[in-house]
Amino acid sequence: MKIQQVEGAKAVRLFLDLPKGLYDSYPAYVHPLDKDIEAVFDPSKNKLYRHGACARWIIFDENNQVVGRIAAFYHKKMKSKPTEIQAGGFGFFECINDQKIAFQLFDLAKNWLEDQGFNAMDGPVNFGERNAWWGLLVNGFDQMPNYQNNFHPPYYQTLFEAYGCQNYFEQFTFSRPIDEPLPEIVQWKAERIGRNAKYRFCHLERKKIDTYIEDFRTVFNQGWAKHPGVTKMSPAHAQSMIRQLLPILDERIIWFAYYEDAPVGFFIMIPEINPIVQKMNGKLGWIQQLRFLWNLKVKGVDQMYGIIFGIVPDHQGKGLEGALIHASSSFLQSKNTPYKRMELLWIGDFNPRMLHLVEQLGAKRTKKHITYRKLFNMELTFQRMPVLK
């Protein structure tokens, strides 16, 4: 076996192309766009490099064929709290079904992170936002992955767990038809909120995007920044996150809730573009860009997915979540949009309130991912992700 750190164009190409041969027998697989993967490893595009580092490797068999890859990374937030367990991250793991090779890859990540002062690692995770490339797929192999979400063969779970990786938390994907009526209790709560003149709902308008970005940041910092591992969002970060969506943004599916004109909730959805991406083999040259825009803007896609949902604490538990879903669904139906189904991603098992809400909305579980934790010292005590209160 030969191990090579990924440096230079040739090694990058081998790193990017490896999954193509692994997934020939999985019709649902979508090969990611090369630019999306490489953005993670580009210091000029990934701000986490300012206070962190990353390394990645490929491994060759005796025939000089690439048979595995992995990346390891850390940033200062991972060491921001003086706790017993300091966990770095690993991800972008791909490997043939060979435990020896898989363990060599895991060891590369482990040893590199130990040298950086970590005593555990979480994975597969992203060197970036949680909404992308996070978790190991363990259920839903017949379902097309969502854009920038992981798809894995079933044998990966065996490899991870044989190495000693433990289930840190689970993430679920839910799906529901747009035209399916909400359950009666949710409709009743939504209609009750709708009768309160102090509340109003609207979708984003591109001409006022800077205002909506700041409203998004306000709600996020009140509703999400209190969660473990989530820090307050700066104006620059909020601008970057929303503006990255501009090429595929549909203002009709990004919704906000206001109370006495103060932002109190948001529900951000984007078109599900993976049916288009699946045909592009990872490439996005100018010809592919034209085809992409034609398929997205002219032909249209019939599915969307929510990437983030937020309600400020003072308005949680009042039915505002359902009211936002109700307002957006009613609007989409009335405007005869192409959307037929919505998916809700990244609902963690450590967030029972959100799980209950989504199931109350009549959504069905379609996929499950697991984020694992590997302790380097077996004298440490493993604990699952704390449940949100």
N, C-alpha and C positions, 0 to 999 in steps of 0.2 A: 504494500500500500504506500502511496505517496500523498503527502498532505501539502497543500500550497495555500498561503495566505492570498486573499484576493486583492491584488494590486495590478493596475494596468488594464488596458482595454481588452486584451485576450482573455484574461482571467475573469473579468466582469462578464464577458459574453458567455463563458462557460457556466458561471454562476446563474445567470438569467435563464439560460436554455435548458438546464438540467430537468426541470419539471415536465417538459414537453414529452419526453420519453416515458416518464413514470405514470402518466395519466391516460395513456392510450385506451385503456379499458373502462374509463369512467366518462360516460357521455355528458354528465352534468358539469364536468370540470371546465373552468374558464381560465385560460392563461392570462395572467395580469399584464397590463401595459408595462413595457420596460421602463418608461419614464416614471411611472408611479413607484416602482420598486427602487429605482436609482435615486429618486428624490430623498428617500430615507437615508441614503449613504452619501449624500452630497452636502458638505459643510456649508455651502453657500445657500442651500435651501432649507436645511434642517437646523433650527436655532439651538437645539439641544447640544450641538457640538461646542457651543460657547462655554459650557460648563460640564462637558462629558466627553466620552470617547467611545469608539466602536471598532471592532475587528471582525473580519469574516474569512471563512476558509472553504475550500473545496477539497475533496478527497478522491483519488484515482484508484482504480483496481489494477490488477497485474497486466491488463491489456491497455492500460493508459486511458481508460474511459472514466469520465466523471460519474461517480455513483453516490455522492452525497455532498451536502453543503450545510453550513450553519453560520449564524452571526451572534456576537455577544456585545453588550453595550451597557453603559451606565451614565447617569447624569447626577448632578448634585442633589436633586430632590430625593433620590433613593437613599441618601445618607443624611437627610435633613433632620431626622429625629433619632435621638440616642436610644435605640431599642436593642434588645438582645440579638435579633435577627436583622442583618443588613443584606438585602437581596438585590442583586443586579438582575439583568434581563438577558434572555436569549430568544432567538426567533429565526424565521426564514429557514427553518430546518426542512430539508428534503433528503430522502434516503431510500435506497432499494431495501427490500425486506431482508435485512441482514443485521442481526443484533451486534455482532462484533464491530461492524462499520459504524452503526448508530452510536454505540458506546464510545468509540473513538471521537466522534463528532461532539458528543455531549462533554467528554473530557476536555476537549479543546476550549469550549466555552467556560467550563468549570475552572480550569487551571488559570485561564486569562483573568477571570473575575476574582479568583483568590489572590492573584498578584496585585489587584487593585484594592484589596482590603475587604472584600465581601465574603460572607460565610454562607450564602445561599443564592439561588437564582430562580427566577420565575420565568415561565415560558409555556408555549410560544407567545411572546409579546412583541410589541412594536417599539422601535426607537423613535417614538412620536406619540400622536394622539391615540387614545384607547379605541376610538371608533374604527380603526384600520388595523388589519393584520394581527388580530388579538384572539388567542385561544385555539385549542386543538379541536377540530371537528370530530365528534364521536357519534353523532346521530343526525341523519338527514343527508345521507350520501346520494340519494336519488334527486336531491333538490339542487338547482343551480345556486352557487354562492352569490351573495350580494356583492356589489361593487366594493373592491378593496377589502374583502373579507376572505378568511382562510377556507380552503377546501383541502381535505387530507384523505388518504386511503385509510381503511379501518385498522390496518396493522400498526399504524403509528401509535395508537393507544397502548398496545402491548409493549412496544419498544420503550415508550416513556415510563411506563409503570415498572417494567423489569429493571430499569436503571435506578429506580428508587424515587421517581417523581411522585408527589402526592397531590391529591385534588385540593387545590387552594380555594377555588370557587368555580361555579358553573355559570355560563351565560346562555340565555335562551333567545331564540328568534320566534316571533309570533306572526301570524298572518290572518287577515280578515278581508272579505270582499267589501268594496266601497258601497255597493248598493244594498248591503244587508242591514236591516234596521238594527239599531242599538237595542240591547235589552231594556225592558220597560223601566227598571229602576234608574238606569243611566239616562234614559230619555227624560224621565221625570226631573232628575236633578239638573240636567242641562236646560230644560225648559224653565225651571225655577230660577236658575241663574240668568237666563235670557230675559226674564221679566224684570230683573233688577236693572234699572236705567243707569246705574253707576258702572255697570260692566259694558264693555263693547269688545267686539272681535273683528279683526281685519287681517287681510293677507298683506305680505310685503309689497311695496311698490319700488321698482328700481330707481325712480327719480328721487326717492327719499331714502336711499339705502343707508346712508351714513347715520341717519336718525334711528333706523331699525337696528343697525349694528350696535349702537350704544344701548338701545333698549334690551337687546339680547344680552349684552355684557352685564347690565344691571340685574336682570333676573338670574343669570348664571351665577353671579357672585353671591346672591342671596340664597339661591336654592341648591346649588351644587358644590360650592367651594367648601362647605362644611364637611363633605364626605372624605373619608380616608383616601389619601393619595391624590386629592384634587386641590389645586391652589387657585387663588383668585386670578381672574383673567385681566390682563392689561388691555388698554385701548388698542395697542398695536397688534396684540395677539388676536383680539376679536376681529379686527379689520382683516388680518391675514386669513383667518379661518373662513370667514364668509366670502371674501373675494376669491378665494381658491375655487369656490363653487360656481362662480359666475358663468363659465362656459356651459354648464349643464343646468344652471339655476332656472327654475320655473316659479315665478313669483306667486302663482296661484296655490302652491302647496307649502308655503312657509307662512305660518299663522302666529298671531300675537293676541294676547288678552290684556286688556287695560281695565283698571278700576280707578274711577275719577281721574282718568287720563294718565295715570301712572302705570308703567308696564308691570304686570304681575305674572305673566306666563308666556311661553312660546312652545311651538311644535314645529320643528324644522324637518321637512321631508325633501328628498331629491328624487328625480326619476331614476328608476332601476335601469342602468345602461349596460349591464353585463350581457344581455342578449346581443347587443351590438358589439361589445368588446370581444365576445367569444369568436367572432369571425375575423378578428384582426391579427391574431397570432402574435400579440405583444407589441406590434408596430403602430406608430402614429406619425407617419410622414405626411406630407401635404395631401397626397391622394387619399390616404386613410382618413385624414381630417375632414376632407370633403364628403366622403362616404358617411363618416360618423355624423356630421351635421345634417346630412340628408335624412338619415335614418331617425335621428332624434327630433329634428324640427319639422320635417315633412311627413314622414311615415308615423312618427310618434311611438312611444312605448306605453304599455298598458298597466305597468306596475310601478309603484313608488315605495320608498321606504323611509321611515323616520330615523334620523341619525341622532337626534337629541330632543329631549322633552324636559321642560322645566317649569315649576310653579314656585313662587316665593312662599316661605313658610307660613305667613299669615293667611294665605288663601288656599292652603292644602287641606284636603279632607272635606271640602265644600261641594265637590262635584265639578270643579272648574276644569279638571282634566278631561272628563267626559264632554263638557260643554265645548271645549276646543275641538275635540274629535268630531262632535256633532256639527259644529259650525263649518269646519272644513269639508266634511263629507257632503253636507247639504249643498254647499256652494259648488263642489265638483260635479254633483249630480245635475244641478240646475243648469250648469254651463255646458253640459254635454261634452266633458273632457274625455280623453281616451283612457283615463285611468280606471281600471277595474278592481285592483287589489292593492292593499297597503301591507307592508311588513314593518314590524317593530323590532329593532335589534338591540342587542346588548342589555338585556334585562337580567341582572345578576341574581343568583340565589341568595345573596346577602342583603337583598332589598325586597323583603316580603311585601311591603306596602305597594310597591310598583308591580310586583307579580300579581297581586290580588286585583289591582286596578285593571291591568291588561286582560286578565281572564274574565273580569267583570264586564269588559267591553265586548266579550264574545269572541276574542281572538284565540286561535289554536296554535299550539306549539308545533313548529316545523323543523327546527334545528337545535342542536345543543353543542356548545363548545366548552371545553374545560381549560382553565388556566392552572398549570401545575406549579408546585414549589419543590425544589430539590435542596435539602439541607446538606452542606458539605461536612458538617460535624454531627454524627448521630447522637451525641450527647445533648444537642439542642432539642428543645421541645417543639414539635410541629403543632401549629394551630391554624385552623381554617380562617378565612377572611371574616372579621367580626361582622355580625348582623347589624344593619342600620336600625336604629331605634326610631 
